[in-house]
Amino acid sequence: CWPTWIPTPTTASHKPMPPASQPSERLRHVLDLAIAAGKEILRHYPSPTDVVLKEDRSPLTSADTASHERIVEGLATQWPGIPIVSEESAQADMPTTLPGGRFWLVDPLDGTKEFLKQSGDFTVNIALMDNALPILGVVHAPARGISYLADVASGSWRGNPDQGFQAALNLVMASS
Protein backbone atom coordinates (compact mmCIF):
# COMPACT_ATOMS: atom_id res chain seq x y z
CA CYS A 1 0.00 0.00 0.00
CA TRP A 2 1.50 3.35 -1.06
CA PRO A 3 1.20 6.42 1.13
CA THR A 4 -1.14 8.91 -0.49
CA TRP A 5 1.56 11.56 -0.87
CA ILE A 6 3.93 9.30 -2.85
CA PRO A 7 3.05 8.60 -6.48
CA THR A 8 3.09 4.93 -7.39
CA PRO A 9 5.68 3.79 -9.92
CA THR A 10 2.99 3.65 -12.58
CA THR A 11 1.72 7.18 -11.92
CA ALA A 12 4.99 8.97 -11.22
CA SER A 13 5.74 11.67 -13.76
CA HIS A 14 9.49 11.25 -13.21
CA LYS A 15 10.93 7.84 -13.99
CA PRO A 16 14.29 6.97 -12.39
CA MET A 17 17.18 6.27 -14.74
CA PRO A 18 20.12 3.96 -14.14
CA PRO A 19 22.75 5.82 -12.10
CA ALA A 20 25.48 7.67 -13.94
CA SER A 21 29.05 7.04 -12.83
CA GLN A 22 29.20 10.36 -10.94
CA PRO A 23 26.67 12.93 -9.71
CA SER A 24 25.65 15.62 -12.21
CA GLU A 25 27.13 19.11 -12.08
CA ARG A 26 23.80 20.46 -10.78
CA LEU A 27 23.73 17.87 -8.00
CA ARG A 28 27.37 18.59 -7.14
CA HIS A 29 26.57 22.29 -6.80
CA VAL A 30 23.72 21.56 -4.38
CA LEU A 31 26.05 19.21 -2.47
CA ASP A 32 28.64 22.01 -2.24
CA LEU A 33 25.95 24.28 -0.71
CA ALA A 34 24.96 21.57 1.78
CA ILE A 35 28.59 21.02 2.77
CA ALA A 36 29.16 24.77 3.18
CA ALA A 37 26.00 24.98 5.32
CA GLY A 38 27.25 21.99 7.34
CA LYS A 39 30.52 23.82 8.02
CA GLU A 40 28.50 26.79 9.30
CA ILE A 41 26.61 24.42 11.61
CA LEU A 42 29.80 22.81 12.91
CA ARG A 43 31.24 26.24 13.79
CA HIS A 44 28.47 26.42 16.41
CA TYR A 45 28.64 22.76 17.46
CA PRO A 46 31.12 22.86 20.35
CA SER A 47 28.94 25.14 22.47
CA PRO A 48 25.43 25.75 21.14
CA THR A 49 24.10 28.11 23.81
CA ASP A 50 21.92 30.57 21.90
CA VAL A 51 18.56 28.81 21.76
CA VAL A 52 15.20 30.46 21.24
CA LEU A 53 11.87 28.72 20.85
CA LYS A 54 9.92 29.18 17.64
CA GLU A 55 6.17 29.63 17.63
CA ASP A 56 5.69 25.85 17.45
CA ARG A 57 7.94 25.49 20.54
CA SER A 58 10.77 23.85 18.56
CA PRO A 59 14.31 25.15 19.15
CA LEU A 60 16.12 27.57 16.85
CA THR A 61 19.85 28.25 17.14
CA SER A 62 22.32 30.50 15.37
CA ALA A 63 23.51 27.33 13.59
CA ASP A 64 20.03 26.95 12.03
CA THR A 65 20.11 30.58 10.93
CA ALA A 66 23.68 30.48 9.57
CA SER A 67 22.94 27.32 7.58
CA HIS A 68 19.69 28.81 6.24
CA GLU A 69 21.39 32.01 5.11
CA ARG A 70 24.21 30.12 3.35
CA ILE A 71 21.82 27.83 1.46
CA VAL A 72 19.30 30.51 0.48
CA GLU A 73 22.06 32.82 -0.77
CA GLY A 74 23.64 30.03 -2.82
CA LEU A 75 20.38 28.79 -4.35
CA ALA A 76 19.17 32.31 -5.19
CA THR A 77 22.50 33.13 -6.85
CA GLN A 78 22.77 29.94 -8.89
CA TRP A 79 19.08 29.53 -9.75
CA PRO A 80 17.40 32.94 -9.53
CA GLY A 81 13.66 32.86 -9.96
CA ILE A 82 13.10 29.43 -8.40
CA PRO A 83 11.19 29.98 -5.13
CA ILE A 84 12.78 28.74 -1.90
CA VAL A 85 10.71 27.30 0.92
CA SER A 86 12.84 26.91 4.03
CA GLU A 87 11.87 25.83 7.52
CA GLU A 88 13.78 28.80 8.89
CA SER A 89 12.27 31.44 6.61
CA ALA A 90 10.54 34.27 8.44
CA GLN A 91 6.84 33.53 8.98
CA ALA A 92 5.96 36.48 6.74
CA ASP A 93 8.05 35.01 3.90
CA MET A 94 6.48 31.54 4.06
CA PRO A 95 3.79 30.74 1.49
CA THR A 96 0.46 29.56 2.85
CA THR A 97 0.50 26.77 0.25
CA LEU A 98 3.41 25.19 -1.55
CA PRO A 99 4.21 26.81 -4.87
CA GLY A 100 3.34 24.97 -8.07
CA GLY A 101 6.00 24.12 -10.60
CA ARG A 102 9.58 24.03 -9.39
CA PHE A 103 10.73 25.21 -5.98
CA TRP A 104 13.48 24.46 -3.49
CA LEU A 105 12.47 22.80 -0.24
CA VAL A 106 15.08 23.30 2.50
CA ASP A 107 15.59 22.21 6.08
CA PRO A 108 18.90 23.88 6.90
CA LEU A 109 19.39 21.95 10.16
CA ASP A 110 17.13 18.94 10.48
CA GLY A 111 17.46 17.62 14.01
CA THR A 112 18.13 20.76 16.03
CA LYS A 113 17.31 18.88 19.24
CA GLU A 114 19.95 16.25 18.38
CA PHE A 115 22.37 19.05 17.49
CA LEU A 116 21.82 20.52 20.95
CA LYS A 117 22.43 17.08 22.54
CA GLN A 118 25.63 16.88 20.43
CA SER A 119 24.70 13.39 19.24
CA GLY A 120 25.86 13.98 15.66
CA ASP A 121 22.45 12.92 14.37
CA PHE A 122 21.44 15.98 12.37
CA THR A 123 21.43 16.81 8.67
CA VAL A 124 21.24 19.55 6.07
CA ASN A 125 18.41 18.80 3.60
CA ILE A 126 17.95 20.45 0.21
CA ALA A 127 15.48 19.24 -2.43
CA LEU A 128 14.34 20.56 -5.78
CA MET A 129 10.63 19.87 -6.16
CA ASP A 130 8.66 19.82 -9.40
CA ASN A 131 4.88 19.87 -8.97
CA ALA A 132 5.20 18.39 -5.46
CA LEU A 133 7.59 15.61 -6.57
CA PRO A 134 11.26 15.60 -5.54
CA ILE A 135 13.52 15.56 -8.60
CA LEU A 136 16.84 16.25 -6.88
CA GLY A 137 17.95 16.04 -3.28
CA VAL A 138 20.90 16.16 -0.94
CA VAL A 139 20.99 15.01 2.66
CA HIS A 140 24.31 15.92 4.26
CA ALA A 141 25.28 14.77 7.77
CA PRO A 142 28.11 17.17 8.67
CA ALA A 143 29.08 15.59 11.99
CA ARG A 144 29.26 12.16 10.30
CA GLY A 145 30.97 13.38 7.13
CA ILE A 146 28.59 11.56 4.80
CA SER A 147 26.17 12.72 2.16
CA TYR A 148 23.33 11.10 0.27
CA LEU A 149 22.52 12.49 -3.17
CA ALA A 150 19.84 11.73 -5.72
CA ASP A 151 18.79 13.18 -9.03
CA VAL A 152 15.93 11.67 -10.97
CA ALA A 153 17.89 12.39 -14.16
CA SER A 154 21.10 10.62 -13.16
CA GLY A 155 20.71 8.33 -10.12
CA SER A 156 21.70 8.25 -6.45
CA TRP A 157 24.94 8.11 -4.48
CA ARG A 158 26.35 8.06 -0.97
CA GLY A 159 29.78 9.08 0.24
CA ASN A 160 31.80 12.26 0.57
CA PRO A 161 33.93 14.45 -1.72
CA ASP A 162 37.21 13.38 -0.08
CA GLN A 163 36.69 9.62 -0.40
CA GLY A 164 34.38 9.62 -3.40
CA PHE A 165 30.84 8.52 -4.03
CA GLN A 166 29.43 5.14 -4.79
CA ALA A 167 26.21 4.58 -6.64
CA ALA A 168 23.38 3.68 -4.31
CA LEU A 169 20.38 1.58 -5.07
CA ASN A 170 17.30 3.41 -6.24
CA LEU A 171 15.08 3.14 -3.18
CA VAL A 172 11.31 3.29 -3.21
CA MET A 173 9.53 4.19 0.01
CA ALA A 174 6.50 2.09 0.70
CA SER A 175 4.30 1.75 3.75
CA SER A 176 3.75 -1.63 5.33
MOBEL-V365564 format. One record per residue. PHI is phi in whole degrees, 0 to 359 (* if undefined). PSI is psi in whole degrees, -180 to 180 (none if undefined). NEAR is the number of other C-alpha atoms within 8 Angstrom. Layout:
phi=<PHI | PHI>
psi=<PSI | PSI>
near=<NEAR | NEAR>
This chain:
phi=<* | 272 | 300 | 295 | 271 | 249 | 293 | 288 | 303 | 277 | 251 | 296 | 277 | 244 | 263 | 295 | 250 | 302 | 295 | 284 | 290 | 219 | 300 | 295 | 299 | 298 | 294 | 297 | 295 | 294 | 300 | 302 | 296 | 295 | 294 | 298 | 295 | 299 | 295 | 298 | 298 | 294 | 298 | 263 | 292 | 300 | 212 | 284 | 250 | 267 | 245 | 237 | 261 | 284 | 304 | 275 | 74 | 273 | 284 | 226 | 239 | 295 | 293 | 302 | 294 | 297 | 296 | 304 | 298 | 297 | 292 | 299 | 299 | 294 | 294 | 294 | 286 | 284 | 230 | 296 | 94 | 269 | 301 | 239 | 248 | 237 | 302 | 263 | 295 | 300 | 310 | 293 | 272 | 279 | 289 | 282 | 228 | 293 | 293 | 278 | 69 | 266 | 202 | 270 | 243 | 231 | 238 | 292 | 210 | 275 | 104 | 302 | 296 | 291 | 301 | 294 | 282 | 59 | 275 | 86 | 264 | 214 | 220 | 253 | 238 | 225 | 226 | 260 | 256 | 226 | 51 | 73 | 250 | 287 | 245 | 202 | 202 | 228 | 239 | 244 | 255 | 297 | 288 | 263 | 69 | 227 | 228 | 239 | 230 | 209 | 218 | 302 | 278 | 222 | 121 | 221 | 215 | 219 | 145 | 209 | 299 | 286 | 257 | 95 | 240 | 242 | 299 | 252 | 292 | 286 | 263 | 241 | 273 | 227 | 269 | 268>
psi=<126 | 138 | 150 | -24 | -3 | 123 | 144 | 161 | -29 | -17 | -6 | 137 | -15 | 117 | 129 | 147 | 160 | 145 | 141 | 171 | -28 | 156 | 150 | 164 | -40 | -45 | -39 | -38 | -42 | -39 | -45 | -41 | -43 | -40 | -43 | -41 | -40 | -38 | -38 | -43 | -47 | -24 | -28 | -5 | -39 | -34 | 72 | 96 | -17 | 86 | 130 | 157 | 132 | 175 | -35 | 9 | 11 | 152 | 150 | 130 | 171 | -23 | -42 | -48 | -44 | -43 | -46 | -50 | -42 | -45 | -49 | -43 | -45 | -43 | -43 | -32 | -47 | -38 | 69 | 145 | -14 | 120 | 151 | 123 | 113 | 142 | -30 | 9 | 151 | 144 | -40 | -25 | -11 | 134 | 153 | -24 | 156 | 143 | 153 | 173 | -144 | 140 | 156 | 136 | 120 | 134 | 100 | -22 | 90 | 118 | 41 | -37 | -40 | -36 | -46 | -32 | -10 | 42 | -18 | -3 | 70 | 157 | 164 | 126 | 126 | 127 | 143 | 121 | 147 | 109 | 50 | 7 | 134 | 130 | -12 | 140 | 150 | 131 | 115 | 126 | 93 | -37 | -23 | -16 | 33 | 148 | 150 | 129 | 145 | 142 | 123 | -26 | -19 | -9 | -160 | 152 | 164 | 151 | -153 | 159 | -30 | -39 | -6 | 174 | 145 | 143 | 138 | 160 | 146 | 115 | 143 | 127 | 127 | 151 | 155 | none>
near=<5 | 8 | 7 | 5 | 4 | 6 | 9 | 7 | 6 | 5 | 6 | 8 | 4 | 6 | 7 | 9 | 8 | 6 | 9 | 8 | 5 | 7 | 14 | 8 | 6 | 6 | 14 | 9 | 8 | 11 | 12 | 8 | 11 | 15 | 10 | 9 | 15 | 14 | 9 | 11 | 14 | 11 | 8 | 10 | 11 | 6 | 5 | 10 | 5 | 6 | 9 | 7 | 9 | 8 | 5 | 5 | 6 | 7 | 10 | 11 | 12 | 9 | 14 | 13 | 11 | 11 | 14 | 15 | 8 | 11 | 12 | 9 | 8 | 9 | 11 | 10 | 7 | 6 | 7 | 7 | 5 | 9 | 8 | 10 | 12 | 12 | 7 | 9 | 9 | 6 | 5 | 4 | 6 | 9 | 7 | 4 | 4 | 6 | 8 | 8 | 8 | 11 | 13 | 13 | 11 | 11 | 12 | 17 | 14 | 9 | 9 | 12 | 7 | 11 | 12 | 9 | 6 | 8 | 7 | 9 | 11 | 13 | 13 | 16 | 14 | 14 | 12 | 12 | 14 | 11 | 7 | 7 | 6 | 9 | 13 | 12 | 13 | 16 | 12 | 15 | 14 | 14 | 8 | 7 | 8 | 10 | 12 | 11 | 14 | 14 | 13 | 11 | 7 | 13 | 16 | 14 | 13 | 12 | 11 | 10 | 6 | 4 | 6 | 7 | 10 | 7 | 12 | 8 | 6 | 7 | 4 | 4 | 4 | 7 | 6 | 3>
